[in-house]
Amino acid sequence: MQHYQKDIIIIGAGLSGLLTAWRVLEENPDITLTLIEGSDKIGGDHTWSFNWSDLIPEVQSWAKEFVVYEWDKYDVKFPKRERQLDITYCTGNSDSLRACVQPLIDNGRLKLMLKTKVTQTSADSVTLASGKILKTGWVLDARGFEPKDTNYLGYQKFVGRTIKTKAPHGLKYPIIMDATVDQIGGYRFVYCLPFTEHEVLVEDTYYTDGPELSENEIHARLDSYISDKGWDDHEIIRQEKGVLPITLAIDSARFDELAHESGRATPIGIRGGYYHAVTGYSLPQAMKSAWLIADKIKEDGGRLGAAQAEMDQHEYDHYREEKFLRLLNRMLFRAAKPEKRYKVLQRFYGFQKDLIERFYAGQYSRKDQLRILIGRPPVPIHKALKNFKEADFIANEKAQ
Ligand SMILES: Cc1cc2nc3c(=O)[nH]c(=O)nc-3n(C[C@H](O)[C@H](O)[C@H](O)COP(=O)(O)OP(=O)(O)OC[C@H]3O[C@@H](n4cnc5c(N)ncnc54)[C@H](O)[C@@H]3O)c2cc1C
């Protein structure tokens, strides 16, 4: 047994692990922190994008250090709607994230254990694959996505390439959704992020029921989209792929049981369910959790107990706040026919810009919810009613 006094261990040096380490150490000079990472480097190889308005005000000035690209508008395209929205969109990446924490590594406050797999956790200890047990003040589990029997899921799946075109590609602003493409097997769109005049990330994305990713098929569709845009003359700089969970329902009784398991490590990031239920994106939530933890420790004079309690409450609040988003997902995945799912989004992007921003930021009011649901939702009413209540939906799923 090796004892770490008065400090924190975070397992997983991905997005949420690093953001939390960064914020906690910057705000709390007396805390030391160890990050345990299974791979040989921190931060992986990612780009992470978000609407600026998705961030809570408390983290906005802090987030600036992480952002590499920023656009003051973006476009969406559907068969019957094209629109440019004055919403600031930002992207950071693994390099910028590593740069944010590097000073803390250099001054010895952030200790790293790389190529170290964790096999078991509790609130104050971790067991490594080697069998060694480390004791600490508080364990935060940031190991990324893990399916749970509480959650009923659909998936957002994508394959993306950053290409460098020989001639300028001609895009000034991101296209967040180009859903004018063929709708195959579910809601499909292409996402384009123009990093420079010659560099653009092109990502083919699907909302489908299962998690399988047919990479070859998607690559072929990407080839065809890139060719249609006239970007044939290019080199590929980077590729990425992802299968993100989209939550349709959470079994409240099981959720309570798991949340009240005594002595468990505190989950953060995707592991803790902190992502936007409709988009699968987690950066704004990861920043919020990091701020909450750092702030509570500071407020409580460097003690960890209040922050632990705060995170238990935060997990529950997040679960409750996303109830409406889960309902929308059930409409998208279970009520709308796969080839018609795009109509749900086409209609959504007809709403006022402020409502769209509030929706992505999870700040929607009761009135916003009604505005989104009432009117002419492009889903059959009997299917909508069947999937309306979370508990009924779960009972139906279990019965099948
Ligand atoms: C390709 C891709 C693009 C995405 N783009 C966006 C985006 O633009 N915007 C957005 O908000 N979200 C995006 N997401 C979703 C989400 O933000 C990311 O998945 C994000 O990285 C999740 O952060 P996390 O810290 O929870 O997990 P991760 O960043 O996945 O970090 C988990 C870490 O834990 C380590 N680990 C796992 N198991 C162990 C173990 N047993 N022991 C030790 N270490 C372990 C892993 O090696 C990894 O480093 C994207 C996801 C993917 C896959």
The ligand as a Tripos MOL2 file, in Angstrom:
@<TRIPOS>MOLECULE
LIG
   53    58     1     0     0
SMALL
NO_CHARGES

@<TRIPOS>ATOM
      1 C1        -13.4960   11.6090  -32.4610 C.3       1 LIG1
      2 C2        -14.3030   12.3360  -31.4200 C.ar      1 LIG1
      3 C3        -14.6060   13.6720  -31.6010 C.ar      1 LIG1
      4 C4        -15.3530   14.3720  -30.6420 C.ar      1 LIG1
      5 N1        -15.6050   15.6900  -30.8280 N.ar      1 LIG1
      6 C5        -16.2080   16.3810  -29.8500 C.ar      1 LIG1
      7 C6        -16.3910   17.7750  -29.9750 C.ar      1 LIG1
      8 O1        -16.0580   18.3640  -31.0110 O.2       1 LIG1
      9 N2        -16.9510   18.4610  -28.9440 N.ar      1 LIG1
     10 C7        -17.3220   17.8400  -27.7840 C.ar      1 LIG1
     11 O2        -17.7750   18.5050  -26.8350 O.2       1 LIG1
     12 N3        -17.2170   16.5050  -27.6700 N.ar      1 LIG1
     13 C8        -16.6600   15.7730  -28.6540 C.ar      1 LIG1
     14 N4        -16.5140   14.4200  -28.5190 N.ar      1 LIG1
     15 C9        -17.1620   13.7550  -27.3570 C.3       1 LIG1
     16 C10       -16.3820   13.8910  -26.0510 C.3       1 LIG1
     17 O3        -16.1680   15.2440  -25.7410 O.3       1 LIG1
     18 C11       -15.0350   13.2110  -26.1070 C.3       1 LIG1
     19 O4        -15.2650   11.8440  -26.2530 O.3       1 LIG1
     20 C12       -14.1880   13.5030  -24.8580 C.3       1 LIG1
     21 O5        -12.8730   13.1950  -25.1650 O.3       1 LIG1
     22 C13       -14.6560   12.7500  -23.6340 C.3       1 LIG1
     23 O6        -13.8720   13.1470  -22.5580 O.3       1 LIG1
     24 P1        -13.5870   12.1960  -21.3240 P.3       1 LIG1
     25 O7        -12.5440   12.8670  -20.5120 O.co2     1 LIG1
     26 O8        -14.8270   11.7960  -20.6760 O.co2     1 LIG1
     27 O9        -12.9670   10.8660  -21.9760 O.3       1 LIG1
     28 P2        -11.6710   10.7100  -22.8520 P.3       1 LIG1
     29 O10       -11.2280   12.0130  -23.4160 O.co2     1 LIG1
     30 O11       -11.9500    9.5870  -23.7890 O.co2     1 LIG1
     31 O12       -10.5470   10.2560  -21.8110 O.3       1 LIG1
     32 C14       -10.5430    9.0040  -21.1900 C.3       1 LIG1
     33 C15        -9.0890    8.6870  -20.8240 C.3       1 LIG1
     34 O13        -9.0670    7.6040  -19.9130 O.3       1 LIG1
     35 C16        -8.0110    6.7230  -20.2740 C.3       1 LIG1
     36 N5         -8.3480    5.3930  -19.7150 N.ar      1 LIG1
     37 C17        -9.3820    4.5970  -20.0720 C.ar      1 LIG1
     38 N6         -9.3920    3.4580  -19.3320 N.ar      1 LIG1
     39 C18        -8.3320    3.5630  -18.4700 C.ar      1 LIG1
     40 C19        -7.8170    2.7280  -17.4460 C.ar      1 LIG1
     41 N7         -8.3910    1.5440  -17.1340 N.pl3     1 LIG1
     42 N8         -6.7400    3.1390  -16.7590 N.ar      1 LIG1
     43 C20        -6.1470    4.3260  -17.0330 C.ar      1 LIG1
     44 N9         -6.5850    5.1720  -18.0120 N.ar      1 LIG1
     45 C21        -7.6700    4.7950  -18.7190 C.ar      1 LIG1
     46 C22        -8.0280    6.7780  -21.8030 C.3       1 LIG1
     47 O14        -6.7940    6.3380  -22.3460 O.3       1 LIG1
     48 C23        -8.2780    8.2580  -22.0410 C.3       1 LIG1
     49 O15        -7.0880    9.0230  -22.1110 O.3       1 LIG1
     50 C24       -15.8070   13.6940  -29.4640 C.ar      1 LIG1
     51 C25       -15.5170   12.3410  -29.3140 C.ar      1 LIG1
     52 C26       -14.7820   11.6630  -30.2770 C.ar      1 LIG1
     53 C27       -14.4980   10.1960  -30.0670 C.3       1 LIG1
@<TRIPOS>BOND
     1     1     2 1
     2     2     3 ar
     3     2    52 ar
     4     3     4 ar
     5     4     5 ar
     6     4    50 ar
     7     5     6 ar
     8     6     7 ar
     9     6    13 1
    10     7     8 2
    11     7     9 ar
    12     9    10 ar
    13    10    11 2
    14    10    12 ar
    15    12    13 ar
    16    13    14 ar
    17    14    15 1
    18    14    50 ar
    19    15    16 1
    20    16    17 1
    21    16    18 1
    22    18    19 1
    23    18    20 1
    24    20    21 1
    25    20    22 1
    26    22    23 1
    27    23    24 1
    28    24    25 2
    29    24    26 1
    30    24    27 1
    31    27    28 1
    32    28    29 2
    33    28    30 1
    34    28    31 1
    35    31    32 1
    36    32    33 1
    37    33    34 1
    38    33    48 1
    39    34    35 1
    40    35    36 1
    41    35    46 1
    42    36    37 ar
    43    36    45 ar
    44    37    38 ar
    45    38    39 ar
    46    39    40 ar
    47    39    45 ar
    48    40    41 1
    49    40    42 ar
    50    42    43 ar
    51    43    44 ar
    52    44    45 ar
    53    46    47 1
    54    46    48 1
    55    48    49 1
    56    50    51 ar
    57    51    52 ar
    58    52    53 1
@<TRIPOS>SUBSTRUCTURE
     1 LIG1         1 GROUP 0 **** ****
